[in-house]
Amino acid sequence: MKKILFILLLASFHAFGDFEIWNSSGDQSIKFYLDLEILSTESEEAVELIEEMVIFIKKTERDTKLYEYYISKDKKRISLTEHYKNDTAALKHVLDFQNGPYQETFFKLMKVNSFQVMGPASEELINSLEGLTDDFRIKVDGFKRNN
């Protein structure tokens, strides 16, 4: 009987072990979602800038967990998803962008149509994004799969 219970216990861990349930109070990550419009007739300029920025951010922002761009088939719209370990990492990214070499070219090539910040954003992060977004959202519930 003990063997059967042990096997059932292991099976239940295996069956439900691919996700971790978390709630709003435990998750400190910050996510950005931006919907961008390419202003230039040469979308390749925007793609080249994006490729350069991805390399730079990968090297300089250890607490950036996800940073991905998606382009539409007509090469006129871009979706950008960003995921930071916490508020400190998100704020570092914003300040690095504002003080770095890419901001001027970024806004010359692309327009922000919408920008959502999801997660427990501090007043400092909120203030740093003034003029870019006023859309801050707090998580209600959810889960994260581990694999």
PyMOL CGO cylinders between C-alpha atoms (Angstrom):
from pymol import cmd
from pymol.cgo import CYLINDER

trace = [
    CYLINDER, 0.00, 0.00, 0.00, 2.85, 2.40, 0.84, 0.3, 1, 1, 1, 1, 1, 1,
    CYLINDER, 2.85, 2.40, 0.84, 4.39, 1.75, -2.57, 0.3, 1, 1, 1, 1, 1, 1,
    CYLINDER, 4.39, 1.75, -2.57, 1.12, 2.58, -4.33, 0.3, 1, 1, 1, 1, 1, 1,
    CYLINDER, 1.12, 2.58, -4.33, 0.73, 5.84, -2.38, 0.3, 1, 1, 1, 1, 1, 1,
    CYLINDER, 0.73, 5.84, -2.38, 4.34, 6.75, -3.12, 0.3, 1, 1, 1, 1, 1, 1,
    CYLINDER, 4.34, 6.75, -3.12, 3.84, 6.06, -6.84, 0.3, 1, 1, 1, 1, 1, 1,
    CYLINDER, 3.84, 6.06, -6.84, 0.63, 8.13, -6.88, 0.3, 1, 1, 1, 1, 1, 1,
    CYLINDER, 0.63, 8.13, -6.88, 2.40, 10.96, -5.10, 0.3, 1, 1, 1, 1, 1, 1,
    CYLINDER, 2.40, 10.96, -5.10, 5.26, 10.92, -7.63, 0.3, 1, 1, 1, 1, 1, 1,
    CYLINDER, 5.26, 10.92, -7.63, 2.79, 10.74, -10.50, 0.3, 1, 1, 1, 1, 1, 1,
    CYLINDER, 2.79, 10.74, -10.50, 0.89, 13.75, -9.19, 0.3, 1, 1, 1, 1, 1, 1,
    CYLINDER, 0.89, 13.75, -9.19, 4.13, 15.77, -8.93, 0.3, 1, 1, 1, 1, 1, 1,
    CYLINDER, 4.13, 15.77, -8.93, 4.95, 14.78, -12.50, 0.3, 1, 1, 1, 1, 1, 1,
    CYLINDER, 4.95, 14.78, -12.50, 1.48, 15.57, -13.79, 0.3, 1, 1, 1, 1, 1, 1,
    CYLINDER, 1.48, 15.57, -13.79, 1.31, 18.98, -12.12, 0.3, 1, 1, 1, 1, 1, 1,
    CYLINDER, 1.31, 18.98, -12.12, 5.02, 19.77, -11.85, 0.3, 1, 1, 1, 1, 1, 1,
    CYLINDER, 5.02, 19.77, -11.85, 5.22, 21.80, -15.06, 0.3, 1, 1, 1, 1, 1, 1,
    CYLINDER, 5.22, 21.80, -15.06, 3.76, 24.94, -13.53, 0.3, 1, 1, 1, 1, 1, 1,
    CYLINDER, 3.76, 24.94, -13.53, 4.16, 27.05, -10.49, 0.3, 1, 1, 1, 1, 1, 1,
    CYLINDER, 4.16, 27.05, -10.49, 1.19, 28.93, -9.09, 0.3, 1, 1, 1, 1, 1, 1,
    CYLINDER, 1.19, 28.93, -9.09, 1.95, 32.45, -7.85, 0.3, 1, 1, 1, 1, 1, 1,
    CYLINDER, 1.95, 32.45, -7.85, -0.07, 35.42, -6.86, 0.3, 1, 1, 1, 1, 1, 1,
    CYLINDER, -0.07, 35.42, -6.86, 0.31, 39.17, -7.10, 0.3, 1, 1, 1, 1, 1, 1,
    CYLINDER, 0.31, 39.17, -7.10, 2.03, 39.54, -3.75, 0.3, 1, 1, 1, 1, 1, 1,
    CYLINDER, 2.03, 39.54, -3.75, 4.89, 37.18, -4.59, 0.3, 1, 1, 1, 1, 1, 1,
    CYLINDER, 4.89, 37.18, -4.59, 5.77, 38.30, -8.12, 0.3, 1, 1, 1, 1, 1, 1,
    CYLINDER, 5.77, 38.30, -8.12, 7.96, 41.41, -8.26, 0.3, 1, 1, 1, 1, 1, 1,
    CYLINDER, 7.96, 41.41, -8.26, 8.64, 41.31, -12.00, 0.3, 1, 1, 1, 1, 1, 1,
    CYLINDER, 8.64, 41.31, -12.00, 7.81, 44.21, -14.29, 0.3, 1, 1, 1, 1, 1, 1,
    CYLINDER, 7.81, 44.21, -14.29, 6.67, 43.74, -17.88, 0.3, 1, 1, 1, 1, 1, 1,
    CYLINDER, 6.67, 43.74, -17.88, 6.45, 46.32, -20.64, 0.3, 1, 1, 1, 1, 1, 1,
    CYLINDER, 6.45, 46.32, -20.64, 4.34, 45.89, -23.76, 0.3, 1, 1, 1, 1, 1, 1,
    CYLINDER, 4.34, 45.89, -23.76, 4.71, 48.48, -26.51, 0.3, 1, 1, 1, 1, 1, 1,
    CYLINDER, 4.71, 48.48, -26.51, 2.86, 48.75, -29.79, 0.3, 1, 1, 1, 1, 1, 1,
    CYLINDER, 2.86, 48.75, -29.79, 5.06, 50.71, -32.21, 0.3, 1, 1, 1, 1, 1, 1,
    CYLINDER, 5.06, 50.71, -32.21, 4.56, 52.18, -35.66, 0.3, 1, 1, 1, 1, 1, 1,
    CYLINDER, 4.56, 52.18, -35.66, 7.49, 52.47, -38.05, 0.3, 1, 1, 1, 1, 1, 1,
    CYLINDER, 7.49, 52.47, -38.05, 7.70, 56.07, -39.30, 0.3, 1, 1, 1, 1, 1, 1,
    CYLINDER, 7.70, 56.07, -39.30, 10.46, 55.58, -41.83, 0.3, 1, 1, 1, 1, 1, 1,
    CYLINDER, 10.46, 55.58, -41.83, 9.76, 54.24, -45.30, 0.3, 1, 1, 1, 1, 1, 1,
    CYLINDER, 9.76, 54.24, -45.30, 12.87, 52.13, -44.80, 0.3, 1, 1, 1, 1, 1, 1,
    CYLINDER, 12.87, 52.13, -44.80, 11.82, 49.56, -42.21, 0.3, 1, 1, 1, 1, 1, 1,
    CYLINDER, 11.82, 49.56, -42.21, 15.29, 48.04, -42.50, 0.3, 1, 1, 1, 1, 1, 1,
    CYLINDER, 15.29, 48.04, -42.50, 16.65, 51.03, -40.58, 0.3, 1, 1, 1, 1, 1, 1,
    CYLINDER, 16.65, 51.03, -40.58, 14.35, 50.19, -37.68, 0.3, 1, 1, 1, 1, 1, 1,
    CYLINDER, 14.35, 50.19, -37.68, 15.30, 46.50, -37.83, 0.3, 1, 1, 1, 1, 1, 1,
    CYLINDER, 15.30, 46.50, -37.83, 19.01, 47.37, -37.83, 0.3, 1, 1, 1, 1, 1, 1,
    CYLINDER, 19.01, 47.37, -37.83, 18.53, 49.61, -34.79, 0.3, 1, 1, 1, 1, 1, 1,
    CYLINDER, 18.53, 49.61, -34.79, 16.57, 46.87, -33.02, 0.3, 1, 1, 1, 1, 1, 1,
    CYLINDER, 16.57, 46.87, -33.02, 19.30, 44.31, -33.69, 0.3, 1, 1, 1, 1, 1, 1,
    CYLINDER, 19.30, 44.31, -33.69, 21.92, 46.68, -32.27, 0.3, 1, 1, 1, 1, 1, 1,
    CYLINDER, 21.92, 46.68, -32.27, 19.81, 47.46, -29.21, 0.3, 1, 1, 1, 1, 1, 1,
    CYLINDER, 19.81, 47.46, -29.21, 19.16, 43.77, -28.49, 0.3, 1, 1, 1, 1, 1, 1,
    CYLINDER, 19.16, 43.77, -28.49, 22.90, 43.05, -28.46, 0.3, 1, 1, 1, 1, 1, 1,
    CYLINDER, 22.90, 43.05, -28.46, 23.57, 46.04, -26.20, 0.3, 1, 1, 1, 1, 1, 1,
    CYLINDER, 23.57, 46.04, -26.20, 20.80, 45.21, -23.71, 0.3, 1, 1, 1, 1, 1, 1,
    CYLINDER, 20.80, 45.21, -23.71, 21.78, 41.53, -23.60, 0.3, 1, 1, 1, 1, 1, 1,
    CYLINDER, 21.78, 41.53, -23.60, 25.32, 42.58, -22.63, 0.3, 1, 1, 1, 1, 1, 1,
    CYLINDER, 25.32, 42.58, -22.63, 24.49, 45.35, -20.16, 0.3, 1, 1, 1, 1, 1, 1,
    CYLINDER, 24.49, 45.35, -20.16, 21.23, 44.38, -18.42, 0.3, 1, 1, 1, 1, 1, 1,
    CYLINDER, 21.23, 44.38, -18.42, 21.65, 41.13, -16.50, 0.3, 1, 1, 1, 1, 1, 1,
    CYLINDER, 21.65, 41.13, -16.50, 18.21, 41.41, -14.88, 0.3, 1, 1, 1, 1, 1, 1,
    CYLINDER, 18.21, 41.41, -14.88, 16.34, 41.75, -18.17, 0.3, 1, 1, 1, 1, 1, 1,
    CYLINDER, 16.34, 41.75, -18.17, 14.65, 38.35, -18.47, 0.3, 1, 1, 1, 1, 1, 1,
    CYLINDER, 14.65, 38.35, -18.47, 12.98, 38.82, -21.86, 0.3, 1, 1, 1, 1, 1, 1,
    CYLINDER, 12.98, 38.82, -21.86, 13.36, 41.44, -24.59, 0.3, 1, 1, 1, 1, 1, 1,
    CYLINDER, 13.36, 41.44, -24.59, 11.65, 40.64, -27.90, 0.3, 1, 1, 1, 1, 1, 1,
    CYLINDER, 11.65, 40.64, -27.90, 10.50, 42.54, -30.98, 0.3, 1, 1, 1, 1, 1, 1,
    CYLINDER, 10.50, 42.54, -30.98, 7.91, 41.29, -33.48, 0.3, 1, 1, 1, 1, 1, 1,
    CYLINDER, 7.91, 41.29, -33.48, 7.28, 42.95, -36.85, 0.3, 1, 1, 1, 1, 1, 1,
    CYLINDER, 7.28, 42.95, -36.85, 4.11, 42.80, -38.97, 0.3, 1, 1, 1, 1, 1, 1,
    CYLINDER, 4.11, 42.80, -38.97, 4.14, 41.33, -42.48, 0.3, 1, 1, 1, 1, 1, 1,
    CYLINDER, 4.14, 41.33, -42.48, 3.76, 44.78, -44.02, 0.3, 1, 1, 1, 1, 1, 1,
    CYLINDER, 3.76, 44.78, -44.02, 6.75, 45.96, -41.91, 0.3, 1, 1, 1, 1, 1, 1,
    CYLINDER, 6.75, 45.96, -41.91, 4.82, 48.94, -40.56, 0.3, 1, 1, 1, 1, 1, 1,
    CYLINDER, 4.82, 48.94, -40.56, 4.08, 47.82, -37.00, 0.3, 1, 1, 1, 1, 1, 1,
    CYLINDER, 4.08, 47.82, -37.00, 6.24, 46.38, -34.25, 0.3, 1, 1, 1, 1, 1, 1,
    CYLINDER, 6.24, 46.38, -34.25, 5.34, 44.78, -30.94, 0.3, 1, 1, 1, 1, 1, 1,
    CYLINDER, 5.34, 44.78, -30.94, 7.92, 44.94, -28.17, 0.3, 1, 1, 1, 1, 1, 1,
    CYLINDER, 7.92, 44.94, -28.17, 7.72, 42.80, -25.05, 0.3, 1, 1, 1, 1, 1, 1,
    CYLINDER, 7.72, 42.80, -25.05, 10.08, 43.32, -22.15, 0.3, 1, 1, 1, 1, 1, 1,
    CYLINDER, 10.08, 43.32, -22.15, 10.27, 41.41, -18.87, 0.3, 1, 1, 1, 1, 1, 1,
    CYLINDER, 10.27, 41.41, -18.87, 12.40, 42.58, -15.95, 0.3, 1, 1, 1, 1, 1, 1,
    CYLINDER, 12.40, 42.58, -15.95, 13.31, 40.76, -12.76, 0.3, 1, 1, 1, 1, 1, 1,
    CYLINDER, 13.31, 40.76, -12.76, 11.95, 43.63, -10.65, 0.3, 1, 1, 1, 1, 1, 1,
    CYLINDER, 11.95, 43.63, -10.65, 11.27, 47.35, -10.51, 0.3, 1, 1, 1, 1, 1, 1,
    CYLINDER, 11.27, 47.35, -10.51, 14.97, 48.16, -10.07, 0.3, 1, 1, 1, 1, 1, 1,
    CYLINDER, 14.97, 48.16, -10.07, 15.86, 46.33, -13.30, 0.3, 1, 1, 1, 1, 1, 1,
    CYLINDER, 15.86, 46.33, -13.30, 13.03, 48.05, -15.21, 0.3, 1, 1, 1, 1, 1, 1,
    CYLINDER, 13.03, 48.05, -15.21, 14.10, 51.46, -13.91, 0.3, 1, 1, 1, 1, 1, 1,
    CYLINDER, 14.10, 51.46, -13.91, 17.71, 50.75, -14.91, 0.3, 1, 1, 1, 1, 1, 1,
    CYLINDER, 17.71, 50.75, -14.91, 16.52, 49.95, -18.43, 0.3, 1, 1, 1, 1, 1, 1,
    CYLINDER, 16.52, 49.95, -18.43, 14.49, 53.16, -18.69, 0.3, 1, 1, 1, 1, 1, 1,
    CYLINDER, 14.49, 53.16, -18.69, 17.35, 55.33, -17.41, 0.3, 1, 1, 1, 1, 1, 1,
    CYLINDER, 17.35, 55.33, -17.41, 19.89, 53.55, -19.65, 0.3, 1, 1, 1, 1, 1, 1,
    CYLINDER, 19.89, 53.55, -19.65, 17.61, 54.18, -22.64, 0.3, 1, 1, 1, 1, 1, 1,
    CYLINDER, 17.61, 54.18, -22.64, 17.02, 57.84, -21.73, 0.3, 1, 1, 1, 1, 1, 1,
    CYLINDER, 17.02, 57.84, -21.73, 20.74, 58.51, -21.21, 0.3, 1, 1, 1, 1, 1, 1,
    CYLINDER, 20.74, 58.51, -21.21, 22.11, 56.15, -23.87, 0.3, 1, 1, 1, 1, 1, 1,
    CYLINDER, 22.11, 56.15, -23.87, 22.87, 56.35, -27.56, 0.3, 1, 1, 1, 1, 1, 1,
    CYLINDER, 22.87, 56.35, -27.56, 19.57, 54.94, -28.92, 0.3, 1, 1, 1, 1, 1, 1,
    CYLINDER, 19.57, 54.94, -28.92, 16.71, 57.16, -27.76, 0.3, 1, 1, 1, 1, 1, 1,
    CYLINDER, 16.71, 57.16, -27.76, 16.95, 59.84, -30.46, 0.3, 1, 1, 1, 1, 1, 1,
    CYLINDER, 16.95, 59.84, -30.46, 17.19, 57.36, -33.35, 0.3, 1, 1, 1, 1, 1, 1,
    CYLINDER, 17.19, 57.36, -33.35, 14.49, 55.12, -31.85, 0.3, 1, 1, 1, 1, 1, 1,
    CYLINDER, 14.49, 55.12, -31.85, 11.94, 57.95, -31.81, 0.3, 1, 1, 1, 1, 1, 1,
    CYLINDER, 11.94, 57.95, -31.81, 13.03, 59.17, -35.24, 0.3, 1, 1, 1, 1, 1, 1,
    CYLINDER, 13.03, 59.17, -35.24, 12.20, 55.73, -36.70, 0.3, 1, 1, 1, 1, 1, 1,
    CYLINDER, 12.20, 55.73, -36.70, 9.28, 54.61, -34.51, 0.3, 1, 1, 1, 1, 1, 1,
    CYLINDER, 9.28, 54.61, -34.51, 6.23, 56.05, -32.79, 0.3, 1, 1, 1, 1, 1, 1,
    CYLINDER, 6.23, 56.05, -32.79, 4.76, 54.57, -29.61, 0.3, 1, 1, 1, 1, 1, 1,
    CYLINDER, 4.76, 54.57, -29.61, 1.06, 53.91, -30.18, 0.3, 1, 1, 1, 1, 1, 1,
    CYLINDER, 1.06, 53.91, -30.18, 0.52, 52.24, -26.80, 0.3, 1, 1, 1, 1, 1, 1,
    CYLINDER, 0.52, 52.24, -26.80, 2.70, 51.31, -23.84, 0.3, 1, 1, 1, 1, 1, 1,
    CYLINDER, 2.70, 51.31, -23.84, 1.54, 49.22, -20.90, 0.3, 1, 1, 1, 1, 1, 1,
    CYLINDER, 1.54, 49.22, -20.90, 3.57, 48.64, -17.73, 0.3, 1, 1, 1, 1, 1, 1,
    CYLINDER, 3.57, 48.64, -17.73, 2.49, 45.55, -15.82, 0.3, 1, 1, 1, 1, 1, 1,
    CYLINDER, 2.49, 45.55, -15.82, 3.54, 44.72, -12.28, 0.3, 1, 1, 1, 1, 1, 1,
    CYLINDER, 3.54, 44.72, -12.28, 4.33, 46.56, -9.04, 0.3, 1, 1, 1, 1, 1, 1,
    CYLINDER, 4.33, 46.56, -9.04, 5.86, 49.75, -10.46, 0.3, 1, 1, 1, 1, 1, 1,
    CYLINDER, 5.86, 49.75, -10.46, 7.41, 52.15, -7.97, 0.3, 1, 1, 1, 1, 1, 1,
    CYLINDER, 7.41, 52.15, -7.97, 6.71, 55.89, -8.03, 0.3, 1, 1, 1, 1, 1, 1,
    CYLINDER, 6.71, 55.89, -8.03, 10.26, 56.36, -9.35, 0.3, 1, 1, 1, 1, 1, 1,
    CYLINDER, 10.26, 56.36, -9.35, 9.59, 54.06, -12.32, 0.3, 1, 1, 1, 1, 1, 1,
    CYLINDER, 9.59, 54.06, -12.32, 6.21, 55.70, -12.95, 0.3, 1, 1, 1, 1, 1, 1,
    CYLINDER, 6.21, 55.70, -12.95, 7.79, 59.17, -12.88, 0.3, 1, 1, 1, 1, 1, 1,
    CYLINDER, 7.79, 59.17, -12.88, 10.63, 58.06, -15.19, 0.3, 1, 1, 1, 1, 1, 1,
    CYLINDER, 10.63, 58.06, -15.19, 8.05, 57.13, -17.85, 0.3, 1, 1, 1, 1, 1, 1,
    CYLINDER, 8.05, 57.13, -17.85, 6.14, 60.41, -17.71, 0.3, 1, 1, 1, 1, 1, 1,
    CYLINDER, 6.14, 60.41, -17.71, 5.23, 61.48, -21.22, 0.3, 1, 1, 1, 1, 1, 1,
    CYLINDER, 5.23, 61.48, -21.22, 5.58, 57.93, -22.57, 0.3, 1, 1, 1, 1, 1, 1,
    CYLINDER, 5.58, 57.93, -22.57, 2.75, 56.17, -20.74, 0.3, 1, 1, 1, 1, 1, 1,
    CYLINDER, 2.75, 56.17, -20.74, 0.22, 56.55, -17.99, 0.3, 1, 1, 1, 1, 1, 1,
    CYLINDER, 0.22, 56.55, -17.99, -1.00, 52.96, -18.38, 0.3, 1, 1, 1, 1, 1, 1,
    CYLINDER, -1.00, 52.96, -18.38, 0.17, 51.00, -15.31, 0.3, 1, 1, 1, 1, 1, 1,
    CYLINDER, 0.17, 51.00, -15.31, -1.49, 47.68, -14.47, 0.3, 1, 1, 1, 1, 1, 1,
    CYLINDER, -1.49, 47.68, -14.47, -1.32, 45.44, -11.41, 0.3, 1, 1, 1, 1, 1, 1,
    CYLINDER, -1.32, 45.44, -11.41, -1.61, 41.66, -11.74, 0.3, 1, 1, 1, 1, 1, 1,
    CYLINDER, -1.61, 41.66, -11.74, -4.85, 40.11, -10.58, 0.3, 1, 1, 1, 1, 1, 1,
    CYLINDER, -4.85, 40.11, -10.58, -3.98, 36.40, -10.80, 0.3, 1, 1, 1, 1, 1, 1,
    CYLINDER, -3.98, 36.40, -10.80, -2.28, 33.84, -12.99, 0.3, 1, 1, 1, 1, 1, 1,
    CYLINDER, -2.28, 33.84, -12.99, 0.32, 31.10, -13.20, 0.3, 1, 1, 1, 1, 1, 1,
    CYLINDER, 0.32, 31.10, -13.20, 3.67, 30.49, -14.78, 0.3, 1, 1, 1, 1, 1, 1,
    CYLINDER, 3.67, 30.49, -14.78, 4.79, 27.26, -16.42, 0.3, 1, 1, 1, 1, 1, 1,
    CYLINDER, 4.79, 27.26, -16.42, 8.31, 26.11, -15.64, 0.3, 1, 1, 1, 1, 1, 1,
    CYLINDER, 8.31, 26.11, -15.64, 8.83, 24.31, -18.95, 0.3, 1, 1, 1, 1, 1, 1,
]
cmd.load_cgo(trace, "trace")
